[in-house]
Structures are given as structure tokens and as C-alpha cells.
């Protein structure tokens, strides 16, 4: 047995080993694909928004959001609900002081009226979502 025979034998063994490894790798990939398919089927059966249903729901929400923007309908930036309300600031000490100072020009009765109107009225406010409770300022 010469060196050529030895090298040929080693090359044949290496080729056989590589072939076996490739077969095992292919078999493993096929098994993993089957496991993934079964898992996806089980998740679809257990959860209403998994897999393709979840994708369809996301597409619907995206189309709905585009339509709301197109129609200029206000919606919550967090949960995308249109169930929102405008909340005004009720009472402000700073506005009451300014209202009282402006009303003092008209006398003591004007001071009281100015303080009351300044403290209770406001054009500023926030919007609050009635679904998730998120509040934000209007731009």
C-alpha cells in the first residue's frame, strides 16, 4: 500500500462522510419545516390573530388608518380609536390672577368677575381617548 493508495482511500472516506453529512442536513431541514408547519397550524387554531389572520388584521388596520387620515377624522395616536373627547383645563390660579389684574381696571366688582372668568375659562385643553385613557395636546 503506497502513499497514492492511502491518499485515495482517505479522499474516498472524506467524500463519503461529506455525503452523509449533506443527507443528514437535508433530512434535518425537512423535519424543521414540518415542525414549523405544524406549529403554525396549531397557533392558527388556538389564537384568532396568528399567522395569516394576523396579517389580514394588520392590513385592515393600515387601510382604516389611511382612510381616517384622508377623511380628517381625529383618532388616538396610541390605540387608533376614534372614541375621543376634548378636555379643557378647569381651574388655573395664574389665569385667575391675570384676570383679576385686568378686571381691577373696572373696580372691585370687575376684579372679582375677572378673577372668576380668568380662573375658570380656558381655550387650551387636551384630547383624551376614551378607550385607552391616553391624553395628548392638539398640535
N, C-alpha and C positions, 0 to 999 in steps of 0.2 A: 504494500500500500504506500503509494508515493504521496508527495505533497499535493499534486494535482487531484488525486482521488479524494484526499482528505478535504480539500477546499471545495470540491464539487459536492461532497456529502454534506458539508456544513451549509453550503448555499441552498441545497435542496431542503434541509431541515428548517432553515430560516424562511424559505418560501412557504413551506407547509405551515409553519407557525403563523406567519402573516395572514395566510388564507383563513386559518381557524379563527384568528382574532377578528378579521373582517366579517366572517359569518356570525360570530357572537355579537359584534357591534350592530349588524343589521337586525338580528333577532331581538336585541335589546330595544332598538329604536321602534320596531313594530309593536313590541309589548308596551312601551311607553305611550305610543299613540293610542293603543286600545284602552289603556288605563285612563288617559285624558278624555277620550270619547265617553267612556262610562261615567267618569266623574262629572262631566258636563251634563250628561243626561240626568244624573241624579240631582244635580243642582237646579236644573230647569224644572224638575218635578217638585223639588222642595221649596224653592224660592220663586215667587212670581216675577221678579225683575232681573233674574240672572240670564246670562248668555244673550241670545238674540232678542229676547223680550226686553232686556235692559237696554240694549242698543236702540230698539224701536222707541222706547220711552224717552231716551235722551234725544233722539231725532225729533220727536214730537215736541219736547220742551224747547228745543232750539228754534223750531219753526214758530212756536207760540210766542217766544220772546221777541223774535224778529217782527211778528205781526203787532205785538204790543208797542214796540218802538215805532213802527210805521204809523200806527193809529194815534200815537202820542198819548197812550194810556199810562198813568203812573203805576209803578209796581215796586215792591220791596226788593232792594238790591241783594238781600241775603237769601230769601226763600222764593223770590219771584212771584209772590202773591199780589193780587190787585186789591185785596181786602185791607185798605189802609185808611188812616184818619189824620187830620191836621190838628196838632195840639199847640195852643197858644200859651205863652207864659202868663201865668195868672197874676202874680204879685211881684213887684220889684221895688226895693227900698230906694235904689238910685233914681228910678224914674219918678218916684213919689217926691223926692227932694227937689228934682229939677222942675216937676210940675208945680210944686209949692212955691218955688222961687219965681217962676213965670206968673203964677196966679197972684203973687203978692203985689203985683203992679195994680191989680184991681181992688186991693184992700183985703181985710181979714177973711171975708167970705170967699173971695177969689182964691186966697191961699189954700183954704180947706178944699174947695172944689178942684183946684189944680192938683193938689197932692193926691186927692182921691182918684181923679181921672188919670194922672200920671202913673200912679201905683197899680191900677187895675187894667189899664188898656195897653195893648202892645200889638204891633204889626209883625213882630218877629215870632217865630214858632218853629216847631219841629214836626216831622211826619213820623207816625208810629204805625208799625204793621200790627194788625190785629191777630195774625196767625202766630208769628214767632216772637213778637214783642220788640223787635229791632227798631231803634229810633235813629233818625238822621236829619241833618239840616237840608233845607231846599237850596239848590245852587242858584 
